[in-house]
Each structure stands twice: as C-alpha cells, then as structure tokens.
C-alpha cells in the first residue's frame, strides 16, 4: 500500500478525491486504487521541555543556560496523540510513503 501523508486534513481530502475515495475512516481515507491517505493536524510532536531532560531544570537559572541536550527529544502533543498513533500504525503497513506536507 502506498501511504500519502498530507500536511492537513483538507489537503488529504483533496489528494484522496483525486485518487478516488473508496472509504472514509477517522483520520484516514482508503482510495479505490489501494492507496491510503492520512494527514497531520498541525504539529504531531513538540520539543521536550527542559525538565524532561533533567528534573533539575524544572526551576532553572541563568547559570544553567544554554541548555543544550546531547540528544533532542520530541514528545507527542496531547491533543494530536491519537492522530500520531494512527499515522505511525499506517506507516508500519505501508510499502511506500509519499510526503505531501511542507518541505
């Protein structure tokens, strides 16, 4: 299955309409040709807060700056976690991915 990942729902719908919609689901659309279209809803991930790296940074001071982690963490946004889980699940089933978002 080829998976199109659109930037937002409206773009996903337009792509699916161009490919011919077979069935709509919550968070994705199956197309008649076997492709699937899903989308992001804004940013699905956000940068971790300083305290997510070290509890000592929960109340950091100027002496702590700059805080530069060796590995940056990205965390699911609570309001988009369900869509992120769906996109991740669909990626696992896909044979190929088509990026249809911002570069």
Number of C-alpha atoms within 10 A of each C-alpha: 14 17 23 25 24 22 18 16 18 12 18 24 19 14 21 24 15 10 17 16 20 15 12 14 8 8 17 23 23 19 19 14 12 13 19 26 30 29 26 19 16 11 13 20 15 12 12 14 13 17 12 13 17 10 10 11 15 12 9 13 9 7 7 11 9 8 12 10 10 7 7 9 14 12 13 17 16 11 11 15 14 14 19 21 13 15 20 11 11 20 18 9 11 14 9 12 15 11 12 18 14 6 4
